[in-house]
Amino acid sequence: MPDTRLISTPTTGRYLVEPASRPGAPILVGFHGYGQCAEEMLEDLRRIPGDWTRVSVQALHRFYSPKTREVVGSWMTAQDRDRAIEDNVAYVRGVVADVRAGGRDGRLVFAGFSQGAAMAWRAAARCGPCHGLVILGGDLPPDVAAHPSLELPPVLLGRGERDGFYSGPQLEKDIAALEALGIRPEVVRFDGGHEWAPPFLEAAGRFLSRILTM
């Protein structure tokens, strides 16, 4: 049987920055879902009310969409998962440091959709300090739930009632896991599917406006 050996190698990450209209504005960093790209996530971040410096991070693992032939991304697969998590966490830390080095010193919020939700959870737990976390249509990853002395900022969870990817029972399981850790998330259940629907966008705007003035 052959030995399986892993080796670290440099790779180039890609992210988009859309500056706010004023200095010192809060920074909203978003992570897209499977088969999406940074441009698509930036469009969704623009729909959240508020004056933010919007940052959209593209997953390191790129491929061509079978349908559109556009370049899209995936955050990870099950193969060598633990190493991929560490690579992604280091990547996000680098993005945050690079954004900060550009003179942007506002409060930091992470947002994740679908597969990108797991990255937002990990970023909030390991790439802070941050002041808020917005999660839509994606579950709480086990490595975050089991993180020793887990500390999280205020959390907004969202799920469309017709979401076929993130189930109602999974949402309830995630809420219970967080509450067991002493974390009480704000939860939005809306009429919609696996999407950034207007009711959730409005709720996210209110949530961020509130926590960023605390």
C-alpha positions as CSV (number, residue, x, y, z in Angstrom):
1,M,0.0,0.0,0.0
2,P,1.4,3.4,-0.9
3,D,2.0,6.0,1.8
4,T,-0.2,9.2,1.6
5,R,2.0,12.3,2.3
6,L,0.9,15.9,2.4
7,I,3.0,18.9,1.6
8,S,2.2,22.6,2.0
9,T,2.5,24.7,-1.1
10,P,1.9,28.4,-1.8
11,T,-1.3,29.3,-3.7
12,T,-2.8,32.6,-4.8
13,G,-6.0,33.8,-3.2
14,R,-8.3,36.4,-4.7
15,Y,-10.7,38.8,-3.0
16,L,-12.7,41.9,-4.0
17,V,-12.9,45.2,-2.0
18,E,-15.5,47.8,-2.4
19,P,-14.7,50.8,-0.1
20,A,-17.3,52.5,2.0
21,S,-18.1,56.2,1.5
22,R,-16.5,57.3,4.7
23,P,-13.2,56.6,6.6
24,G,-13.5,54.2,9.6
25,A,-16.6,52.5,8.2
26,P,-17.2,48.9,9.4
27,I,-15.8,46.1,7.3
28,L,-18.2,43.3,6.0
29,V,-16.3,40.2,4.9
30,G,-18.3,37.7,2.9
31,F,-17.8,34.0,1.9
32,H,-19.7,32.6,-1.0
33,G,-21.4,29.3,-1.5
34,Y,-20.3,26.2,-3.4
35,G,-20.0,26.9,-7.2
36,Q,-20.1,30.6,-6.7
37,C,-17.5,33.3,-7.0
38,A,-16.4,36.5,-5.3
39,E,-18.3,38.7,-7.7
40,E,-21.6,36.9,-7.0
41,M,-21.1,37.2,-3.3
42,L,-20.2,40.9,-3.6
43,E,-23.6,41.5,-5.3
44,D,-25.4,39.9,-2.4
45,L,-23.3,41.9,0.2
46,R,-24.4,45.1,-1.7
47,R,-28.0,44.3,-0.9
48,I,-27.5,44.4,2.8
49,P,-28.4,48.0,3.9
50,G,-25.6,50.1,5.4
51,D,-22.4,51.9,4.5
52,W,-19.7,49.2,4.7
53,T,-16.4,48.4,3.2
54,R,-17.5,45.2,1.5
55,V,-14.9,42.4,1.1
56,S,-15.8,39.3,-0.9
57,V,-13.3,36.4,-0.5
58,Q,-13.1,33.7,-3.3
59,A,-12.5,30.1,-2.3
60,L,-9.0,28.8,-3.1
61,H,-10.2,25.7,-5.0
62,R,-11.4,27.0,-8.4
63,F,-13.1,25.1,-11.2
64,Y,-15.3,25.8,-14.2
65,S,-19.0,25.8,-13.7
66,P,-20.4,22.9,-15.7
67,K,-23.4,25.0,-16.7
68,T,-21.9,28.5,-17.5
69,R,-18.2,27.7,-17.9
70,E,-17.4,30.6,-15.6
71,V,-14.7,30.2,-12.9
72,V,-16.3,29.4,-9.6
73,G,-15.0,28.0,-6.3
74,S,-15.3,25.5,-3.5
75,W,-14.0,25.9,0.0
76,M,-13.0,22.3,0.6
77,T,-13.9,18.7,0.1
78,A,-13.8,15.8,2.6
79,Q,-10.3,14.9,1.5
80,D,-7.6,16.0,3.9
81,R,-10.3,18.2,5.6
82,D,-8.3,19.1,8.7
83,R,-5.4,20.5,6.6
84,A,-7.8,22.3,4.3
85,I,-9.4,24.0,7.3
86,E,-6.0,25.3,8.5
87,D,-5.1,26.5,5.0
88,N,-8.4,28.4,4.7
89,V,-8.1,29.9,8.2
90,A,-4.6,31.1,7.3
91,Y,-5.9,32.5,4.1
92,V,-8.7,34.5,5.8
93,R,-6.3,35.9,8.4
94,G,-4.1,37.1,5.5
95,V,-7.1,38.7,3.8
96,V,-8.1,40.6,7.0
97,A,-4.5,41.7,7.6
98,D,-4.2,42.9,4.0
99,V,-7.5,44.9,4.3
100,R,-6.3,46.4,7.6
101,A,-3.0,47.3,6.1
102,G,-4.9,49.4,3.6
103,G,-5.8,51.8,6.4
104,R,-9.3,50.4,7.1
105,D,-9.7,50.2,10.9
106,G,-13.5,49.9,11.2
107,R,-15.3,47.2,13.1
108,L,-15.2,43.7,11.5
109,V,-18.1,41.5,10.6
110,F,-18.1,38.1,8.8
111,A,-20.9,36.8,6.7
112,G,-21.3,33.4,5.1
113,F,-23.8,31.8,2.7
114,S,-24.3,28.0,2.2
115,Q,-20.9,26.3,2.1
116,G,-19.3,29.7,2.9
117,A,-21.2,29.7,6.2
118,A,-18.7,27.3,7.6
119,M,-15.9,29.6,6.7
120,A,-17.7,32.5,8.4
121,W,-18.1,30.5,11.6
122,R,-14.3,29.6,11.5
123,A,-13.3,33.2,10.8
124,A,-15.3,34.5,13.7
125,A,-13.9,31.9,16.0
126,R,-10.3,32.1,14.8
127,C,-9.6,35.2,12.8
128,G,-10.9,37.9,15.1
129,P,-11.5,40.0,17.0
130,C,-14.8,40.6,15.1
131,H,-18.0,42.3,16.2
132,G,-20.7,40.3,14.4
133,L,-21.5,37.2,12.4
134,V,-24.2,36.7,9.8
135,I,-25.0,33.2,8.7
136,L,-27.4,32.2,5.9
137,G,-28.3,28.7,4.7
138,G,-25.4,26.8,6.2
139,D,-24.7,24.8,9.3
140,L,-22.4,25.2,12.3
141,P,-19.2,23.1,11.6
142,P,-18.2,20.5,14.2
143,D,-14.7,21.9,14.5
144,V,-16.2,25.3,15.6
145,A,-18.7,23.8,18.0
146,A,-15.9,21.7,19.6
147,H,-13.5,24.6,19.8
148,P,-12.1,25.0,23.3
149,S,-13.3,28.2,25.1
150,L,-15.3,29.2,22.0
151,E,-16.0,33.0,21.9
152,L,-18.3,34.5,19.3
153,P,-19.7,37.9,18.6
154,P,-23.5,38.5,18.3
155,V,-24.8,36.0,15.7
156,L,-27.6,36.2,13.2
157,L,-28.8,32.9,11.7
158,G,-31.1,32.7,8.7
159,R,-33.0,30.0,6.9
160,G,-35.6,30.0,4.2
161,E,-38.6,27.8,5.0
162,R,-38.2,26.1,1.6
163,D,-34.4,25.7,1.7
164,G,-33.6,22.2,0.4
165,F,-29.9,22.3,1.4
166,Y,-30.1,23.6,5.0
167,S,-32.9,21.8,6.8
168,G,-35.2,23.0,9.6
169,P,-33.9,20.2,11.9
170,Q,-30.3,21.2,11.2
171,L,-31.1,24.8,12.1
172,E,-32.7,23.7,15.4
173,K,-29.6,21.4,16.1
174,D,-27.3,24.4,15.5
175,I,-29.3,26.6,17.8
176,A,-29.3,24.0,20.6
177,A,-25.5,23.5,20.2
178,L,-24.9,27.2,20.5
179,E,-27.2,27.6,23.5
180,A,-25.4,24.8,25.2
181,L,-22.2,26.9,24.8
182,G,-24.0,29.9,26.3
183,I,-24.5,31.6,22.9
184,R,-28.0,32.9,22.0
185,P,-28.2,33.6,18.3
186,E,-30.8,35.9,16.7
187,V,-32.8,33.7,14.3
188,V,-34.7,34.7,11.2
189,R,-37.0,32.2,9.4
190,F,-38.4,33.6,6.2
191,D,-40.6,32.6,3.3
192,G,-38.1,31.6,0.7
193,G,-35.5,29.0,-0.4
194,H,-31.7,28.8,-0.4
195,E,-31.2,32.5,-1.2
196,W,-30.6,36.0,0.0
197,A,-34.2,36.9,0.2
198,P,-35.4,40.5,1.0
199,P,-36.7,39.6,4.5
200,F,-33.3,38.3,5.5
201,L,-31.4,41.1,3.9
202,E,-33.5,43.6,5.8
203,A,-33.0,41.7,9.1
204,A,-29.3,41.6,8.5
205,G,-29.2,45.4,8.0
206,R,-31.1,46.0,11.2
207,F,-28.9,43.5,13.1
208,L,-25.6,45.0,11.9
209,S,-26.8,48.6,12.5
210,R,-27.7,47.6,16.1
211,I,-24.5,45.7,17.0
212,L,-22.2,48.1,15.4
213,T,-23.5,51.0,17.5
214,M,-23.2,49.0,20.8
